[in-house]
Amino acid sequence: MNRHAEEAGSDRSMGQRHLERLVMLSDGIFAIAITLSAIEIRPELKPGQTLWQAWSGALTVYFLSFLLIGVIWVGHRRIVSHLRDIDGVGTAINLLLLSLVALMPVVIRFALDDAARDLGFVVYAAAIAVTFACMAALWFHVAFVARLAPDLEPRLARIWLLEMIAAPLIIGAMAFYQLHLRGVALLLTLVAVALWIVKGWMEYRRKHGN
């Protein structure tokens, strides 16, 4: 009996060490992505342009990217704070998420290219949407498939999942709208709004103990 308890305790300890290493790597990638996003800003003052015109577009993309990467980091922090362990599939999904975050500075550089501004916005929005979708996939796996967050209230876990699914749908709708696929954009928007309504209803029931 004691031997089994010691083995279970050893497994939990090993899992926690794996999780700690994953968190360290993740925080490092997020920090590097934000830093490189600033380095990618290289505004050039062209003839006839004001200083504001030269800087405004680049700074808008940078601060929006900082905000979005920050939101992804906050969501990632919330996920890992409730985990007791991490399995192989969860690690693989997390690495995919980090690869997308690390790619963000390149996407920003492309979005700042004047010659491809419309396409740049589509690529930028698509990259953000896929990144959010990957985070939703990570949460779905660790919370509902592998059940690595047993101390979290199931209803709250579902509410968070709806949030994570709705975000990439909205951003994806923006990309499709830019591509003049307005029917697809409208469909994605309606689905996202429906998810937010369901989320609000679930939060109301949870708050009032139903």
N, C-alpha and C positions, 0 to 999 in steps of 0.2 A: 504494500500500500504506500509506504513511504517512498519506495523507489519510483513508483508511478508519479507520485506528487512531485518528486525532485525532477523527473524527466519533463513533466508538464511545465514546471517552473523554469527549467532550463530552456525549453522551447520558447516560452514567452519572453525570456530575457534575450534570446537570440533574435527573435522577431522585433523586439524593441530596438535593438542595436541596428538591425537592417533599416528600420523606419527612421532612426536618427540620421543615418548616413544619407538616406533618400532626401530627407528634409534639408540637410546641409548642402547637398548638390543642387537641389531645387532653388534654395535661396540665392546661391551663387549665380545660377543661370539668370534668374530674374534681375539681380543687381547688374550683371554684365549687359543684359539686353537693354535696360534703361539707360545705362551709361553710353553704350554704343549708339543708341537712338539720338542722343544729343550730339555725338561726334558726327553723325551723318548729316547734320544741318550745316550746309555750306551756301548761304545766300550770296548771290552775286548782284551787285548794283549795276543794272544795265542802263544804257543811255535813255533818258526820258523817264526813268523810274524814280519814285521817291524812296526814301529809306524805309518807310512803312510798307510800301509795295514789295520791296525786296525781302523784308523780314516776316511779314504777316503770315503768308502761306506756310512757310517753313515752321514758324513757331506754333501755328495752329495745329499742324500735323504732329509736331513733337509733343505738345501738351495733351492733345487727345490720345496719343499713343501712351504717354506716361500714365494718364488716367486709366486707360483700358488695361495696360499691363498691371497697374496697381490693383484694379478690380479683380483681375485674374489671380494675382498673388493673394489678395484677401480671401477669395474663394478657396484657393489651394490651402491656405493656412487653416481655414475653417474645416476643410476636409481632414487634413492630417492631425488636427488637434483632437479629433474624435476616434482616431484609429488606435487599436492596440497592437497591430501587426500589419505587415504588408506581404502579399504573396507575389508569385512570379508574374501573373497576369496584370496585377495592379502596378507592379514595377514597370512592366513593358508599356502600359498605357501612360504612366507618368513620364517615362522617357520620351514618348511620342509628343506629349504635351510640352515638355521642355524643349524639344527640337523645334517646335512651332514658335515658342516664345523666343528662342535664340535667333530664329529667322526674321523676326520682326524688324530689326534695323535695315536689313536688305529690302524688305517690303517698303519701308518708309522711304528709302532712297529712290526706289522705283516710282513711288507715289509723288515724289517731289520733281520728277522729270517733266519739264514743261511740254516736251514733244509728245508725251503719252499721258496727259493728265486724266482724261476720261477713263482710259484703260487702267491707269494707275489707281484710281479710286476703286474700281471693280476688284482689282487684285488685293488692294488694301482691305476692303470690306470682307472679301472672301477669306483672307488669311485670319482676320479677327474672328469671323464666324466659325471657321474650322477649329480655331484654338478654343473658343468657348464650348463648342460641341465636344471636343476631346476632354475638357474638364468635366462635362456632364457625363461622358462615358466612364471616366475614372470614378466619379461618385456613384454612378449606378452599379458598377462592379463591386467596389469595396463595401457599399452599404447594403445592397440588395442581393448580390450574387455570392460574394465571399463572406458577407456578414462580419466584417472586420470592425464595425462600430456598434457593438452590442449594447453599449450604455446609452445610446441616443434614442430618444423617443421615435418610434416608427413614423408617426404622423409628421413630425418635424422633418425627418429625412425625406419624406415624399414632397413636402413643401419646397425644400431646397432643390430637389431634383426638377420640379416644375420651373423654378427660377432659372436654373442652368440651361434648360431646354428652350425656354422662351427667348433668352438673350441671343443665341445664334440665329434664331428664326427671324428676329427683327433686323439684325445686321445683314443677314443673307437677303432679306427682302429689299434692302437698300441697294445691294449689288445688282439684283435682277431688275430693279427699277431703272438703274443707270444703263442697263443693257436693253432697255425698252421692252422688257418682258413683264409688262405691268400686270397681266393676269396672274402670273406666278408670284409676283411681289405681293399682290393683294391677298392671294391665298395664304402665303406664309404669314402675312400680317394678321389675318383673321385667326389663324391657328394660334399665333402668339398671344393675341388678345384673349382668346378662349382659355388658354392656359393660365393667364394672369387672373382671369375671373375665377377659375377653379381654385387657384392658389389663395385668392382673397377669401373665398368661401371656406376653404379648409382652415385658414388662419382664424377666421371668425368663430368657427365651431371649436377650434382648439382653445381659443381665448375664453369662451363661455362654457367650456367643459362638456361639449356635446360629443 
